[in-house]
Amino acid sequence: MIHSLFLINCSGDIFLEKHWKSVVSQSVCDYFFEAQEKAADVENVPPVISTPHHYLISIYREKIFFVSVIQTEVPPLFVIEFLHRVADTFQDYFGECSETAIKDNVVIVYELLEEMLDNGFPLATESNILKELIKPPTILRSVVNSITGSSNMGETLPTGQLSNIPWRKAVVKYTNNEAYFDVIEEIDAIIDKSGSTVFAEIQGVIDSCIKLSGMPDLSLSFMNPRLLDDVSFHPCIRFKRWESERVLSFIPPDGNFRLISYRVSSQNLVAIPVYVKHIISFKENSSSGRFDVTIGPKQNMGKTVEGVIVTVHMPKAVLNMNLTSTQGSYTFDPVLKVLTWDIGKISPQKLPNLKGIVNLQSGAPKPEENPSLNIQFKIQQLAISGLKVNRLDMFGEKYKPFKGVKYITKAGKFQVRT
Amino acid sequence: MSASPAYSEEKGGSSSLGEPEYGHDPASGGIFSSDYKRHDDLKEMLDSNKDSLKLEAMKRIVAMIARGKNASDLFPAVVKNVACKNIEVKKLVYVYLVRYAEEQQDLALLSISTFQRGLKDPNQLIRASALRVLSSIRVPIIVPIMMLAIKEAASDMSPYVRKTAAHAIPKLYSLDSDQKDQLIEVIEKLLADKTTLVAGSVVMAFEEVCPERIDLIHKNYRKLCNLLIDVEEWGQVVIINMLTRYARTQFLSPNQNESLLEENPEKAFYGSDEEDSKDDKPDAASLVKRKPYVMDPDHRLLLRNTKPLLQSRNAAVVMAVAQLYFHLAPKAEVGVIAKALVRLLRSHSEVQWVVLQNVATMSIKRRGMFEPYLKSFYIRSTDPTQIKILKLEVLTNLANETNISTILREFQTYIRSMDKDFVAATIQAIGRCATNIGKVRDTCLNGLVQLLSNRDELVVAESVVVIKKLLQMQPSQHSEIIKHMAKLTDNIQVPMARASILWLIGEYCEHVPKIAPDVLRKMSKSFTGEEDIVKLQVINLAAKLYLTNSKQSKLLTQYVLNLAKYDQNYDIRDRARFIRQLIVPTEKSGALNKYAKKLFLAQKPAPILESSFKDRDHFQLGSLSHLLNAKAVGYQELPDWPDEAPDPSVRNVEVPEWTKCTSREKRKEKVEKPFYSDSEGESGPTESADSDPESVSESESESSSSSSESGSDSGSRGEESGDQSEEEEEEKKKKKKGKEGPRKVCPESAGRYHRHWRGEGAGSATSWELRNTSRDMGGLQPISPCLFLIDSFTSPALERRDQLITSQPQHVPTAFLPPSAQMLSPVFSTMKTYELLHRMAGEGLSVEYYFNRQPFPPDPHMVAVQIQFSNNTESEVKNLRVSEPKLVSGMRIQEFQEIGKAGLGWNDGALKVSTHSRQFYVSIQPPVGELMAPVFMSENEFKKEQSKLTGMSEITEKLTLLDKCQSDHTIVQRVTAAANVSRVPCGADNEYRFAAKTVTSGSLILITLEQKEAARAHLTVNSEKMVIGTMLVQDISQALAQ
């Protein structure tokens, strides 16, 4: 399975290597660098590269390439999914998955990698288990450790490893018992030039933060579970209960985790909460163009649309933009040719507008295509699909937990073609 | 302290250069002498006796390893610390060892004994990690030791250790493939393991060592299918992939009959889908011969048990199930995977990339499957190019008569994209749509012609190439387009496009008789400056014109040929010479001359534009080989379906003889003790009079339940804790309904009802016993318990069993015992109940068990376990059964006792309790002290036996006795509570002796507790079973310390 792992930063330094079998020389990464050069863009480096003796499977996360070396046939998704899990674990342990965080905690990283794979096959990937084996670094603990000489390693086998609920730690104790659920829905949409919806879909997740003592057994029910078209579950959820009763019944992991992710059936019409009016045009032979974008909320929502940001990838020929905005501020990055307009909250009385002149390179041909607008927004206290949590029941423990549900709707991949 | 000092130290100095030196001050970086210094100081730290210094040193060394620096010269200093007490130092030493042992084999051998000791440790974590490191040291000399360790660990009690053993198998195999046969034996043994923890790892070992031994799977096939959902996600992927291959060899194709019915209506639409219809013909022929297809139930089992995994959060699992369905399911059922795959498209871009490749392959074969999700493949301008191109591929594959107009509209948007590679791919996609769907060919062609006036040359060039291919299909109608393209030769510079235009004009010069010679004239002027492919096409054009219109073009042709004759490129010179001979008649030219026209202007078949993903599905989808479209190392070919199904009975798991006979016995028993034998009146008082642990625990659990009920806001069962009269009324109602079940009033719990499991007619009050023929397992596994299952609310369990016992003669094998040593009836002490299934986890059903220490007459090699079920909910629990025991090798199942619909099994760990609505997995973990039976012996015999069991068999531990633990009585009580032993008389009053023998093998266990001054004591255990001994010492000292 996975033979070795190299972590490479954007400037091409291999700053960490780990081998689970015999050592593979760093020079194998040259094939990767070659592919990287060919791809020009980090996004376009092929995740699977075949070299004479090995296969390289890589992911790109937080400006780090995780390049794994494979020698024999293995499902590529297996490796990709695992590498993402590694990155998630770093994120979980160090708060960020960055080169500095990894370098600062190199020993813990090494210990983690040692536990996560045995001979290249995943051993323990649940964060709750890993945290029992290797305690995450905190300032307090490192002070205590340096005084007492104790270590970050757990001394016993995490009981979860052996039980039927490998995701939960054995002894959990909180003084305040809380369970929070964030229902986050993202609207993926493509709006065409004329403002009609080409494609729209709601992708939702329920992220949970559970801080409950003991072994609570929760069941979460919805007012309208039929809305959920396609659901994927955290392993803790009892599939049979969902099938028969449409109730999410589970013994939760401790801490933050993603309970489910779902898609709302595409039959339902998706209400698009904003509209955009745009005039973007480039004049022939005059090396300038017009840019005029107005964004507004649709009437029927009743909630304010906030955190609105419009991002536009302008054509290569654009040199500069002279714009005035009625609300918010804009920046134009002349290197990447990205225009970012940070609007904030939209008030229906006065619609935010951004207009002005686009300067093109002199002599360059008029750009073929108008750039498309990528829009981000947030609507608090609303699940756009109408999904509602009915109730949360807890069994198995005596205390009364504090329960909270938060709804939020965001723009996912929301694109307006112009 | 975390690793930060190790890093931060040198960070300031050199990290900006990308080559930081670890562990010494930045100023001296790179100087040779400092190298010595650095390592000296690390060596010093490692040699010190302070753990903190060692730890610091190890952290720095590991940081060096992480960076890829050589730290091998520290090997002797590091290896010394392998037995260090500090667990973190130890782990880091392991990391170092695994990294460098291969290079320093001799020195590495020094550490082996530590691991061998670790393998015998009572702590399963230490046993496992010792095996892990031992097997990771790639030193060929220790192969026999590894082999031994793996074999032993494969029959370890702890499933975690067995899992580690499974992981060690491929390691040993890669080190020495001669061990294959022995390893296969171990794999076979581990495949029979019934725990989910082991299943994934052993299948992985199977795949790496002996994927061809498909026969090993037969017996375990059903078990694997059933365990699948509870295996950890990585194991699931491996198992599913293996089962896909297995199913291909064992079952018949589910699509053999349907292929005709399903494919044909579609085929009528797409005349060009020749490939498929060819496939069908043999099918149709064979259809006649074949019997009607009936799916093997095992095949169905696999499909059914994998389906829920489509909902996994792990993309690899979803993909594995998708490929399983694609390769194994009947056509009508494959559709379910589309939704899950489309969901994965929201994931990371690498996941998208892999999934799209697979979708592309699938969409060629099963177009209908993804059609409803067409819009999910629409392209956003922010997608990376490689994703865009794959999505385009899928969209093209999905195009058909009905959706083509929408797709083309989308394509129109894409053509204006800034990403030119993507635009080029789009143009090709349009070309493919046009060839596949005749209806839109003209529309596409017109669109492409419009693109010819595009400003971007790449776009134009790509369009020309595609138009050329399209025109070849119906040239006559399109002379206008050809004329238009001829004009383009003035502007287009892309060689491929120029070549394509020239080829078109030459090929169809008869349609454009006036333009063609003019183009040739222009090209001959610029001939020397052209690219090679263009030059070749110029020669081609000249030759064709010479043949059709020699009057106008004779001179031009000769001019071009002369230019070509002196070209730098020999291909062009060759071509010129060849063509001259062919077309220009001379005396020498032979018969070919006459056929020149036929040679050059023959009807050429139109090129077929097809997907590069066609036929990729002969690779197992989701595999690396499929992705690369080439066989990867170690790829296991996906076999074709067999024509005749192999014998399905190979998968039947034998039901051992003893099960049958016990079940018969049980049936008899059932008659003897009818379920309703115990009325409420009878059971109530007996139980309350008897203060056995059962009722205590029951009232405890009941009260806790009621309090949590009132505490929790569920409210659904709030009324249960209501007053008695209500309950009685309710009960009456129930009685009227005829659904009466026994209940019991428990006086001590203040008039509250204890509701237990109210069966329907059957299944309430019963007792069964289960037994187990035990095998002598030897080695590490001396547990072979037997199980009593006694219903909790009938007459007290003990009483009933006592009757049983007295009715049967006891006989004890005495082979291992000195003649006078006799089995004793168990020492009674308060028994500890263990929870098997918590009331909440079990949704109201709670299960507890305890060891009652009664000998089990039918088989003295077993330990009795009493299990007690109670129902804490208001509703009835139906179909209670205990099933699917997952046994470890060396264990035997205790097959069910049937009671109504209940059954029970045992294993060293896991049981599955199921009710009509739910299934629970539970496990029994017997403390080692329960796996023995007390033995009586005299002091002299004790001493004699003890003297035989010294050395390795003796384990001593010092302990401090607490104040409350000083008295005779407490000590004896505590020891007997911790282990089922009997006291041996003893002369000295500061010494206590106990004796017992293990139930399975009858080996003696002798315990001596010597009280020293000041509350200190020595505990000695003598036993030939070392593992039991060590565990027992732990248990007893724990019991005494409490």
Interface residues (C-beta under 8 A of the other chain):
Chain A: M1 S11 D13 I14 F15 L16 E17 K18 H19 K21 S22 V23 Q26 D41 E43 N44 P46 P47 V48 S50 Y55 S58 I59 Y60 R61 I70 Q71 T72 E73 V74 P75 P76 L77 F78 I80 E81 F82 H84 K103 D104 N105 V106 V107 I108 V109 Y110 E111 E114 D118 N119 F121 P122 L123 T125 P137 R141 S142 V143 N145 S146 G149 S151 N152 M153 E155 T156 L157 Q161 L162 S163 N164 P166 D188 I190 D192 V198 F199 E201 Q203 M215 D217 D229 D230 V231 S232 F233 H234 P235 R238 F239 K240 R241 E243 S244 I251 R258 S261 R263 S266 H313 P315 K316 P365 K366 P367 E368 E369 P371 S372 N374 D393 M394 F395 G396 E397 K398 Y399 K400 K413 Q415 R417
Chain B: M1 S2 A3 S4 A6 Y7 S8 K11 S15 G18 D51 S52 L55 K59 V62 A63 I65 A66 R67 G68 N86 I87 E88 V89 K91 L92 Y94 V95 R99 E102 N123 Q124 L125 A128 R132 S135 S136 R138 S158 P159 Y160 T164 H167 A168 P170 K171 S174 L197 S201 M204 I229 D230 E232 E233 W234 V237 N241 P308 Q311 S312 R313 N314 A315 A316 V318 M319 A320 K339 A340 V342 R343 R346 H348 S349 E350 V351 W353 V354 V355 P372 Y373 K375 S376 Y378 R380 S381 T382 P384 T385 Q386 E410 T413 R416 S417 M418 N454 R455 D456 G622 S623 L624 S625 L627 L628 A630 A632 V633 G634 Y635 Q636 S704 S707 S708 G711 S712 D713 S714 S716 H838 R839 M840 A841 E843 S917 R918 Q919 Y921 V922 S923
